Amino acid sequence: MKDHRNHPLRDSHEDREAATHIPDTPQTRAPSYALAFADEEFLCREELRPVRLQLELLKPEMLMNEAGINSTIVLFGGARIPEPSQKDTARTQTLADLSQYYTEARRFSQMMTKRSVENGGTDDVIATGGGPGVMEAGNRGAEDAGGKSIGLNIVLPHEQAPNTYVSPELCFNFHYFAVRKMHFLMRAGAVCVFPGGFGTLDEMFEALTLIQTGRMARVPFLLFGRSFWEKIINWEALADAGTISEDDLSLFRFVETAEEAVAALDSWEGKGEKRGAIPGR
């Protein structure tokens, strides 16, 4: 962290501490008297939304810079996919069958994190949404390999706690979906998408659109589970209709196993030419 102690201005931490030792009077208890940056009610006002957006973009960026994170491998996938030992509790047989991708996500993350650690641990760091299911599997595989991983959590109406495998110092929480999705892609060296629901589809199509339109580098983009993806999306129909081009179908590849995914990453044309794809810069 950059050290500002040598500049001539008083540090804001000192002012915040000093504010706790003032006399207790009607004036000092008034909301107007609170320091603006320490006043949660003020920061949550409607007019402060632009400031909150900026803070939510800046905080993870600063902390990941300080942690030395250069590039990530992003894992998207369903929160409801159980690990195989728990598949009997799945709400549908399809979810129980998809538990194999919990295993593949964990194995893939373990393999990639082991390689990352051997090369310093700052490139190809696993990044997930920080929740259960495939996200848990990704963070768990990184821990299996003795490495760090990122969790980008989101506040939901039904509270979602971070899974216990996210590295605590790289566990973030977001209010704004848009800012969260930017952080998924700002350092992305590869994107891997496992079966999932609306959230997974949203993240997948936004990333594909950024690549298609040239707003993001063409990074390796892998879809785990061809039968699932071809069942829910008629990719060829999009190309036949002309709503996407035939070349757009080459923006991604299907894989089934962790080994296939690692091989696909290693053979991806142009891999490494531009790390850390940053949309909008």
C-alpha positions as CSV (number, residue, x, y, z in Angstrom):
1,M,0.0,0.0,0.0
2,K,1.3,3.5,-0.8
3,D,2.5,5.3,2.3
4,H,1.1,8.8,2.6
5,R,2.4,9.5,6.1
6,N,5.0,12.0,4.8
7,H,2.6,14.4,3.2
8,P,1.8,17.6,5.2
9,L,-2.0,17.0,5.5
10,R,-3.5,15.4,8.5
11,D,-4.5,11.8,8.0
12,S,-8.2,11.0,7.8
13,H,-7.8,8.1,10.2
14,E,-6.6,10.5,12.9
15,D,-9.6,12.7,12.4
16,R,-11.9,9.7,12.7
17,E,-10.2,8.7,15.9
18,A,-10.3,12.2,17.3
19,A,-14.0,12.4,16.6
20,T,-14.6,9.7,19.2
21,H,-13.3,11.8,22.0
22,I,-15.4,14.9,21.6
23,P,-17.9,16.1,24.2
24,D,-21.4,14.6,24.1
25,T,-23.7,17.4,23.2
26,P,-26.8,18.0,21.0
27,Q,-24.5,19.5,18.4
28,T,-22.1,16.6,18.3
29,R,-24.9,14.1,18.2
30,A,-26.5,15.7,15.2
31,P,-26.2,13.8,11.9
32,S,-24.9,16.9,10.2
33,Y,-21.8,16.9,12.5
34,A,-20.6,13.4,11.5
35,L,-17.7,13.2,9.2
36,A,-19.0,12.7,5.7
37,F,-16.8,9.6,4.9
38,A,-17.7,8.0,8.2
39,D,-21.5,8.7,7.9
40,E,-23.2,5.5,6.6
41,E,-26.6,7.1,6.4
42,F,-25.2,9.9,4.3
43,L,-23.3,7.5,2.0
44,C,-26.5,5.5,1.4
45,R,-28.4,8.5,0.2
46,E,-29.9,8.4,-3.4
47,E,-27.6,11.2,-4.5
48,L,-24.5,9.3,-3.4
49,R,-25.0,6.4,-5.9
50,P,-22.3,7.6,-8.2
51,V,-19.9,7.7,-5.3
52,R,-20.9,4.2,-4.1
53,L,-20.3,2.9,-7.6
54,Q,-16.9,4.4,-7.7
55,L,-16.0,3.0,-4.3
56,E,-17.2,-0.4,-5.2
57,L,-15.1,-0.4,-8.3
58,L,-12.0,1.0,-6.5
59,K,-11.8,-1.1,-3.4
60,P,-11.4,-4.5,-5.0
61,E,-9.1,-3.0,-7.6
62,M,-6.8,-1.6,-5.0
63,L,-6.7,-4.7,-2.9
64,M,-6.1,-7.0,-5.8
65,N,-3.3,-4.7,-7.0
66,E,-1.8,-4.8,-3.5
67,A,-2.1,-8.6,-3.5
68,G,-0.2,-8.7,-6.8
69,I,-3.0,-10.4,-8.8
70,N,-2.0,-10.0,-12.5
71,S,-4.5,-12.3,-14.2
72,T,-7.4,-14.6,-13.4
73,I,-9.2,-17.7,-14.6
74,V,-12.9,-16.9,-14.2
75,L,-15.3,-19.7,-13.3
76,F,-19.0,-19.1,-13.9
77,G,-21.5,-21.8,-12.9
78,G,-24.6,-22.8,-11.1
79,A,-25.0,-22.2,-7.3
80,R,-27.4,-25.2,-7.1
81,I,-25.1,-27.9,-8.5
82,P,-24.2,-30.1,-5.5
83,E,-21.0,-31.9,-4.9
84,P,-21.3,-35.6,-5.7
85,S,-21.5,-36.8,-2.1
86,Q,-24.6,-34.5,-1.7
87,K,-26.3,-35.2,-5.0
88,D,-29.1,-37.2,-3.3
89,T,-30.4,-33.9,-1.9
90,A,-30.6,-32.3,-5.3
91,R,-34.1,-30.9,-6.2
92,T,-34.1,-32.6,-9.6
93,Q,-32.4,-35.6,-11.2
94,T,-30.7,-33.3,-13.7
95,L,-29.0,-31.3,-10.9
96,A,-27.9,-34.6,-9.4
97,D,-26.4,-35.6,-12.8
98,L,-24.7,-32.3,-13.1
99,S,-22.8,-32.9,-9.9
100,Q,-20.0,-34.3,-12.1
101,Y,-19.2,-30.7,-13.0
102,Y,-18.6,-29.8,-9.3
103,T,-15.9,-32.5,-9.5
104,E,-14.5,-31.2,-12.8
105,A,-14.5,-27.6,-11.6
106,R,-12.6,-28.6,-8.4
107,R,-10.1,-30.6,-10.4
108,F,-9.6,-28.0,-13.0
109,S,-9.0,-25.3,-10.4
110,Q,-6.6,-27.5,-8.5
111,M,-4.6,-28.2,-11.7
112,M,-4.5,-24.5,-12.8
113,T,-3.7,-23.3,-9.3
114,K,-0.8,-25.7,-8.9
115,R,0.7,-24.4,-12.1
116,S,0.0,-20.8,-11.0
117,V,1.7,-21.4,-7.6
118,E,4.8,-22.9,-9.3
119,N,5.1,-19.7,-11.3
120,G,4.7,-17.2,-8.5
121,G,1.0,-17.4,-7.8
122,T,0.0,-14.0,-9.3
123,D,-1.2,-15.2,-12.8
124,D,-4.1,-17.5,-13.6
125,V,-5.6,-17.0,-10.1
126,I,-9.0,-18.7,-9.8
127,A,-11.9,-16.2,-9.5
128,T,-15.5,-17.2,-8.8
129,G,-18.7,-15.6,-7.5
130,G,-17.8,-16.8,-4.0
131,G,-21.0,-18.7,-3.4
132,P,-22.0,-22.4,-3.3
133,G,-22.1,-25.0,-6.1
134,V,-19.6,-24.6,-8.9
135,M,-18.3,-21.5,-7.3
136,E,-17.4,-23.4,-4.1
137,A,-15.8,-26.1,-6.2
138,G,-13.5,-23.6,-7.9
139,N,-12.3,-22.0,-4.7
140,R,-12.0,-25.4,-3.1
141,G,-9.8,-26.7,-5.8
142,A,-7.5,-23.7,-5.4
143,E,-7.2,-24.4,-1.7
144,D,-6.5,-28.1,-2.5
145,A,-3.5,-26.9,-4.5
146,G,-2.2,-24.6,-1.7
147,G,-3.0,-21.4,-3.6
148,K,-5.2,-18.4,-3.2
149,S,-8.5,-17.7,-5.0
150,I,-10.9,-14.8,-5.4
151,G,-14.6,-14.7,-4.4
152,L,-16.8,-11.9,-5.8
153,N,-19.9,-12.2,-3.7
154,I,-23.1,-10.2,-4.2
155,V,-25.7,-9.1,-1.7
156,L,-29.0,-10.9,-2.5
157,P,-32.5,-10.8,-0.9
158,H,-31.8,-14.2,0.5
159,E,-28.4,-13.8,2.2
160,Q,-25.6,-15.6,0.5
161,A,-22.5,-16.2,2.7
162,P,-19.1,-16.7,1.1
163,N,-18.0,-20.3,0.8
164,T,-15.3,-21.2,3.2
165,Y,-12.7,-21.9,0.6
166,V,-12.3,-18.3,-0.7
167,S,-9.0,-16.7,0.4
168,P,-10.2,-14.3,3.1
169,E,-8.1,-11.4,1.9
170,L,-9.5,-11.8,-1.6
171,C,-13.2,-12.2,-0.5
172,F,-15.2,-9.2,-1.8
173,N,-18.9,-8.2,-1.5
174,F,-20.9,-6.2,-4.0
175,H,-24.1,-4.3,-4.1
176,Y,-24.0,-3.5,-7.8
177,F,-24.1,-6.4,-10.3
178,A,-22.6,-4.3,-13.0
179,V,-19.5,-3.4,-11.0
180,R,-19.1,-7.0,-9.9
181,K,-19.2,-8.2,-13.5
182,M,-16.5,-5.7,-14.5
183,H,-14.3,-7.1,-11.8
184,F,-14.9,-10.6,-13.2
185,L,-13.5,-9.6,-16.5
186,M,-10.9,-6.8,-15.8
187,R,-8.1,-9.4,-15.1
188,A,-9.6,-12.3,-17.0
189,G,-7.0,-14.4,-18.9
190,A,-9.6,-17.1,-19.5
191,V,-13.3,-17.7,-18.9
192,C,-14.8,-21.1,-18.1
193,V,-18.5,-21.6,-17.9
194,F,-20.2,-24.6,-16.2
195,P,-23.9,-25.4,-16.3
196,G,-26.0,-22.9,-14.5
197,G,-29.1,-20.8,-14.5
198,F,-30.0,-17.1,-15.2
199,G,-27.0,-15.7,-13.5
200,T,-24.6,-18.0,-15.4
201,L,-26.3,-17.3,-18.7
202,D,-26.1,-13.5,-18.0
203,E,-22.4,-13.6,-17.2
204,M,-21.6,-15.9,-20.2
205,F,-23.5,-13.8,-22.8
206,E,-22.2,-10.5,-21.5
207,A,-18.6,-11.8,-21.7
208,L,-19.2,-13.2,-25.2
209,T,-20.7,-9.9,-26.3
210,L,-17.7,-8.0,-25.1
211,I,-15.4,-10.3,-27.0
212,Q,-17.6,-10.3,-30.1
213,T,-17.7,-6.5,-30.2
214,G,-13.9,-6.0,-29.5
215,R,-14.4,-4.4,-26.1
216,M,-12.5,-7.3,-24.5
217,A,-9.5,-9.3,-25.6
218,R,-10.3,-12.7,-27.2
219,V,-9.3,-14.8,-24.3
220,P,-9.8,-18.6,-24.1
221,F,-13.5,-19.3,-23.5
222,L,-14.6,-22.8,-22.5
223,L,-18.1,-24.2,-22.0
224,F,-18.1,-27.4,-19.8
225,G,-20.8,-29.9,-20.8
226,R,-21.7,-29.8,-24.5
227,S,-24.9,-31.7,-24.1
228,F,-26.2,-29.2,-21.5
229,W,-25.3,-26.1,-23.6
230,E,-26.6,-27.5,-26.9
231,K,-29.9,-28.6,-25.2
232,I,-30.7,-25.1,-23.8
233,I,-29.2,-23.0,-26.6
234,N,-29.5,-23.6,-30.3
235,W,-26.2,-22.0,-31.3
236,E,-26.4,-23.0,-34.9
237,A,-29.9,-21.5,-35.3
238,L,-28.4,-18.1,-34.2
239,A,-25.8,-18.4,-37.0
240,D,-28.3,-19.7,-39.6
241,A,-30.6,-16.8,-38.8
242,G,-27.7,-14.3,-39.3
243,T,-28.2,-12.8,-35.8
244,I,-24.6,-13.9,-35.1
245,S,-21.9,-14.7,-37.7
246,E,-20.6,-18.2,-38.3
247,D,-17.2,-17.0,-37.0
248,D,-18.8,-16.1,-33.6
249,L,-19.2,-19.8,-33.0
250,S,-15.5,-20.1,-32.8
251,L,-15.3,-17.7,-29.8
252,F,-15.8,-20.6,-27.5
253,R,-15.0,-24.3,-27.2
254,F,-16.8,-27.2,-25.5
255,V,-15.0,-29.4,-23.0
256,E,-16.0,-32.1,-20.7
257,T,-13.2,-32.7,-18.3
258,A,-10.5,-30.8,-16.4
259,E,-7.8,-32.3,-18.6
260,E,-9.6,-31.3,-21.8
261,A,-9.9,-27.7,-20.4
262,V,-6.2,-27.4,-19.6
263,A,-5.3,-28.7,-23.0
264,A,-7.7,-26.3,-24.6
265,L,-6.2,-23.4,-22.7
266,D,-2.7,-24.4,-23.6
267,S,-3.5,-24.7,-27.3
268,W,-5.7,-21.6,-27.6
269,E,-4.5,-19.4,-30.5
270,G,-3.1,-16.1,-29.3
271,K,-3.2,-17.0,-25.7
272,G,-0.9,-14.7,-23.7
273,E,-0.9,-11.9,-26.2
274,K,-3.0,-9.8,-24.0
275,R,-3.5,-10.7,-20.3
276,G,-6.1,-9.1,-18.1
277,A,-8.8,-8.1,-20.5
278,I,-10.3,-4.8,-19.4
279,P,-13.6,-3.7,-21.0
280,G,-14.0,-0.1,-21.7
281,R,-10.4,1.1,-21.3
